[in-house]
Amino acid sequence: MPVNVPLRDYLLTRRSVGLAFLREPGPSDEELATMLTIATRVPDHGKITPWRLVIFAGESRVKAGEALADLVRRRNPDASEADLEVERSRFLPAPLTVGVISRPQDHPKVPRLEQVLSAGNVAFNLSHAAFAMGYAASWVTRWYAFDAEAAGILGAKDGEQFVGFVHIGTAAAVMEDRPRPALEDVVTTWSSPLQG
Ligand SMILES: Cc1cc2nc3c(=O)[nH]c(=O)nc-3n(C[C@H](O)[C@H](O)[C@H](O)COP(=O)(O)O)c2cc1C
């Protein structure tokens, strides 16, 4: 079997680069279009496109962070300036963030789980796409993915849920790898039904 060595080696060694280490330059519009094309080329049972993407770029990153800080301040008037600054920086310093929204629908043949998994594939494919184009990325959720009001501010409509935010930029550091699971701990070979 002919081996695609660069692809294999990328998959064997890839790892995320955290938001704090993602800097300018970010992708051009053309590069971003390629990344989004790769990201949306994922398994999708029933071809129902149960996801969509929201781009945070330029000044929108600052505005989105300010909106989160406003929400936190409204809920907790005693929030410290340091806490508010954390919220203001949620989309910084990475030059680009793409929010991946799951929008599952009732379907006679496609369970919601499959639709959510398809959205997860979009997020991870987008990360792969960023690395393929010479950039780096990390996929995170954070509280505002699960808080309905915050998610709404960031673009999620009723019935929708962010499966994550993929931050993209130029890597400012080389990440050390983290421990990976030993295959023997996570892989078994099925031979017969488990006894109840
Ligand atoms: C759906 C999902 C959500 C995540 N959300 C967060 C998060 O909110 N905060 C965080 O520090 N890491 C989060 N992570 C983990 C980061 O992606 C982390 O950087 C990752 O474990 C790095 O893995 P890698 O080195 O294999 O790329 C999340 C991972 C996934 C799959």
The ligand as a Tripos MOL2 file, in Angstrom:
@<TRIPOS>MOLECULE
LIG
   31    33     1     0     0
SMALL
NO_CHARGES

@<TRIPOS>ATOM
      1 C1        -15.1230   19.5310   22.3710 C.3       1 LIG1
      2 C2        -13.8800   19.9890   23.0650 C.ar      1 LIG1
      3 C3        -13.9200   21.0930   23.8760 C.ar      1 LIG1
      4 C4        -12.7930   21.5480   24.5380 C.ar      1 LIG1
      5 N1        -12.8860   22.6390   25.3370 N.ar      1 LIG1
      6 C5        -11.8090   23.0460   26.0300 C.ar      1 LIG1
      7 C6        -11.8920   24.1730   26.8840 C.ar      1 LIG1
      8 O1        -12.9420   24.7930   27.0080 O.2       1 LIG1
      9 N2        -10.7860   24.5420   27.5620 N.ar      1 LIG1
     10 C7         -9.6090   23.8460   27.4260 C.ar      1 LIG1
     11 O2         -8.6280   24.2190   28.0530 O.2       1 LIG1
     12 N3         -9.4900   22.7920   26.6050 N.ar      1 LIG1
     13 C8        -10.5650   22.3730   25.9140 C.ar      1 LIG1
     14 N4        -10.4780   21.3070   25.0690 N.ar      1 LIG1
     15 C9         -9.2080   20.6060   24.9470 C.3       1 LIG1
     16 C10        -8.3020   21.3350   23.9890 C.3       1 LIG1
     17 O3         -8.6870   21.0860   22.6640 O.3       1 LIG1
     18 C11        -6.9260   20.8370   24.2740 C.3       1 LIG1
     19 O4         -6.0750   21.8100   23.8350 O.3       1 LIG1
     20 C12        -6.7050   19.4920   23.6640 C.3       1 LIG1
     21 O5         -6.7890   18.5220   24.6690 O.3       1 LIG1
     22 C13        -5.3740   19.3780   22.9690 C.3       1 LIG1
     23 O6         -5.3420   18.1290   22.3600 O.3       1 LIG1
     24 P1         -4.2670   17.8080   21.2610 P.3       1 LIG1
     25 O7         -2.9420   18.1140   21.8350 O.co2     1 LIG1
     26 O8         -4.4390   16.3450   20.9680 O.co2     1 LIG1
     27 O9         -4.5550   18.6230   20.0570 O.co2     1 LIG1
     28 C14       -11.5780   20.8540   24.3770 C.ar      1 LIG1
     29 C15       -11.5350   19.7300   23.5420 C.ar      1 LIG1
     30 C16       -12.6640   19.3010   22.8900 C.ar      1 LIG1
     31 C17       -12.5760   18.0840   21.9850 C.3       1 LIG1
@<TRIPOS>BOND
     1     1     2 1
     2     2     3 ar
     3     2    30 ar
     4     3     4 ar
     5     4     5 ar
     6     4    28 ar
     7     5     6 ar
     8     6     7 ar
     9     6    13 1
    10     7     8 2
    11     7     9 ar
    12     9    10 ar
    13    10    11 2
    14    10    12 ar
    15    12    13 ar
    16    13    14 ar
    17    14    15 1
    18    14    28 ar
    19    15    16 1
    20    16    17 1
    21    16    18 1
    22    18    19 1
    23    18    20 1
    24    20    21 1
    25    20    22 1
    26    22    23 1
    27    23    24 1
    28    24    25 2
    29    24    26 1
    30    24    27 1
    31    28    29 ar
    32    29    30 ar
    33    30    31 1
@<TRIPOS>SUBSTRUCTURE
     1 LIG1         1 GROUP 0 **** ****
